[in-house]
Amino acid sequence: MPAKRYELIVFDWDGTLLDSAGAIVRAIQAASGDLGLPVPEDARARHVIGLGLDDALHYAVPELTKNRYPEMVARYRHHYLSRDQELVLFDGVASTIAYLAEQGWLLAVATGKSRVGLDRALVHSGLGAYFHATRCADECFSKPHPAMLQELMSELSVAPEQTLMIGDTTHDLQMAQNAGVDGLAVSFGAHDVDALASVPSVALLATPAELDQWLRQNA
């Protein structure tokens, strides 16, 4: 195996490891309907995936007033959590993560999920034991602010030039830019190729299989 280019590989969760983008969109739309608010179109709801929940709702449902945020959050979580046990990892993701861990990379997660939500997902997916550190949107600033990556690099004592951020949204890539780390885009999640291509990245990959191959050859 060639020498490692990176020491730390950070993954987004929803839309990058877990095939959950569609479920998030449907939960936002259903919650909006429950509150009698205009239901956002798929593209608008999909755009906010990866953001912290408050930021996501502010963009996806601009008609939502601040005093109704708790109600909206409760309805979103009701709809999402009622089906989240049915969500699955993208094909091949589990073996990719296992390989990276076995070969000695430090692995982390930076996600727009809450801590409760990520911990639940890590247990359900069986991937929890592979990750050395994780950060969630309710613990620090939401993407694209660099705080998640900065805290992960500090905790694991890894420099920015030795860190790679992998995600399916422009929010992930912009966070990587803001933290001074390389970003790698995958287009099988929330944001389309054109959106992802608008932000610099070391690669833009179309399938989990391409991601696995790229990491084995280039990371």
C-alpha positions in Angstrom: 0.0 0.0 0.0 1.4 3.5 -0.8 2.3 5.9 1.9 -0.7 7.6 3.6 -1.5 11.1 2.3 -3.7 11.8 5.3 -3.8 10.8 8.9 -7.4 11.7 9.7 -10.4 11.1 7.5 -13.6 12.8 8.6 -17.0 11.7 7.2 -20.3 13.5 7.1 -23.1 11.1 8.1 -26.4 11.6 6.3 -26.1 11.2 2.6 -22.5 10.2 2.8 -22.5 7.1 4.9 -26.2 6.6 5.5 -28.8 6.6 2.7 -31.1 9.1 4.5 -31.4 12.2 2.3 -34.9 11.2 1.1 -36.1 10.5 4.6 -34.9 13.9 5.8 -36.7 15.6 2.9 -39.9 13.8 3.6 -39.7 14.5 7.4 -39.2 18.3 6.8 -42.2 18.3 4.3 -44.4 16.3 6.7 -43.6 18.5 9.6 -44.4 21.6 7.6 -47.7 20.2 6.6 -48.5 19.3 10.3 -48.0 23.0 11.2 -50.0 24.3 8.3 -47.0 25.9 6.7 -46.1 25.9 3.0 -44.4 22.6 2.2 -41.0 23.1 0.7 -40.2 21.6 -2.7 -37.8 18.6 -2.7 -34.8 20.7 -3.9 -35.2 23.3 -1.2 -35.6 20.7 1.6 -32.6 18.7 0.2 -30.4 21.7 0.1 -30.3 22.0 3.9 -29.2 18.5 4.6 -26.0 18.6 6.7 -26.8 21.9 8.5 -27.8 22.1 12.1 -31.5 21.7 12.5 -32.2 25.4 13.4 -30.3 26.6 10.4 -31.9 24.0 8.2 -35.5 24.9 9.2 -34.8 28.6 8.8 -33.8 28.1 5.1 -36.2 25.2 4.2 -39.3 26.8 5.8 -38.7 30.6 5.9 -42.3 31.2 6.9 -41.6 29.4 10.3 -41.5 32.0 13.1 -39.0 31.6 15.9 -41.6 30.8 18.5 -42.8 27.8 16.5 -39.3 26.3 16.1 -39.7 23.8 19.1 -43.0 22.6 17.6 -41.5 22.2 14.2 -38.4 20.4 15.6 -40.7 18.0 17.5 -42.8 17.2 14.4 -39.6 16.7 12.3 -38.1 14.3 14.8 -41.4 12.5 15.1 -41.5 11.8 11.3 -37.8 11.1 11.0 -37.4 8.8 14.0 -40.5 6.8 13.2 -38.7 5.4 10.2 -35.0 5.8 10.9 -34.6 2.2 11.9 -35.4 1.3 8.3 -32.6 3.4 6.9 -29.4 1.6 5.7 -25.8 2.4 4.9 -24.9 2.9 1.3 -23.7 -0.4 -0.3 -20.1 -1.0 0.6 -19.7 1.7 3.2 -19.3 -0.7 6.1 -16.4 -2.5 4.4 -14.7 0.8 3.4 -14.8 2.0 7.0 -13.6 -1.3 8.4 -10.7 -1.3 5.9 -9.6 2.2 6.8 -9.7 1.4 10.5 -7.7 -1.8 10.0 -5.1 0.1 8.0 -4.5 2.6 10.7 -6.3 5.8 9.6 -7.9 8.0 12.3 -11.6 8.2 11.5 -14.1 10.8 12.7 -17.6 12.1 12.0 -18.7 15.7 11.5 -22.5 15.9 11.2 -25.5 18.1 11.3 -27.3 15.5 13.4 -27.8 16.0 17.1 -25.7 14.1 19.6 -28.6 11.9 20.5 -29.3 11.3 16.9 -25.8 10.4 15.9 -25.3 8.1 18.9 -28.5 6.3 18.0 -27.3 6.0 14.3 -23.8 4.7 15.3 -25.3 1.9 17.4 -27.9 1.0 14.8 -25.3 1.0 11.9 -22.7 -1.0 13.8 -20.0 1.6 12.9 -19.6 3.2 16.2 -16.5 1.3 17.3 -14.5 2.5 14.2 -14.6 6.2 14.9 -12.1 7.9 17.2 -14.0 11.1 17.6 -17.3 12.7 16.5 -18.9 16.2 16.5 -22.5 17.2 16.1 -24.3 20.4 15.3 -25.7 20.8 18.8 -22.2 20.8 20.3 -20.6 23.6 18.2 -21.2 25.9 15.3 -23.1 24.3 12.4 -21.5 23.8 9.0 -20.0 25.6 7.1 -18.3 27.0 10.1 -15.0 25.2 10.6 -15.5 24.5 14.4 -16.3 20.8 14.0 -13.1 20.1 12.0 -11.0 22.3 14.2 -12.2 20.5 17.3 -11.6 17.1 15.8 -8.1 17.9 14.6 -7.3 19.4 18.1 -8.6 16.3 19.9 -6.8 13.9 17.7 -3.6 16.0 17.3 -3.7 16.1 13.5 -2.7 19.1 11.3 -5.1 20.5 8.6 -2.8 19.3 5.8 -3.1 15.7 7.1 -6.9 15.8 7.3 -9.6 14.9 4.7 -13.3 15.9 4.9 -15.7 13.7 2.9 -19.3 14.9 2.3 -22.2 15.0 0.0 -23.1 18.7 0.3 -21.5 22.1 -0.4 -21.8 22.8 3.3 -19.3 20.0 3.9 -16.9 21.3 1.3 -17.2 24.9 2.5 -16.5 23.7 6.0 -13.3 22.0 4.8 -12.2 25.1 3.0 -12.8 27.2 6.1 -10.8 24.8 8.2 -7.9 24.7 5.7 -8.4 21.0 5.0 -9.0 19.0 1.8 -12.6 18.3 0.9 -13.8 15.3 -1.1 -17.3 15.3 -2.6 -19.7 12.4 -3.2 -22.7 13.0 -5.5 -24.8 10.0 -4.3 -26.3 12.0 -1.4 -28.1 15.3 -1.0 -26.5 17.8 -3.5 -26.2 17.3 -7.2 -23.0 17.3 -9.2 -23.3 20.9 -10.4 -23.7 22.2 -6.9 -20.8 20.2 -5.6 -18.6 21.2 -8.5 -19.0 24.8 -7.6 -16.8 24.3 -4.5 -13.1 23.1 -4.9 -12.4 19.5 -3.9 -9.7 16.9 -4.4 -12.3 14.6 -6.2 -15.9 14.4 -7.0 -17.1 10.8 -6.9 -20.4 9.3 -8.1 -20.7 6.0 -6.2 -19.7 4.4 -2.9 -17.6 2.0 -5.0 -15.6 4.9 -6.5 -15.2 6.4 -3.0 -13.8 3.1 -1.7 -11.4 2.8 -4.7 -10.2 6.4 -4.4 -9.5 6.1 -0.6 -7.5 2.9 -1.1 -5.4 4.5 -3.8 -5.1 8.1 -2.7 -5.7 8.6 1.0 
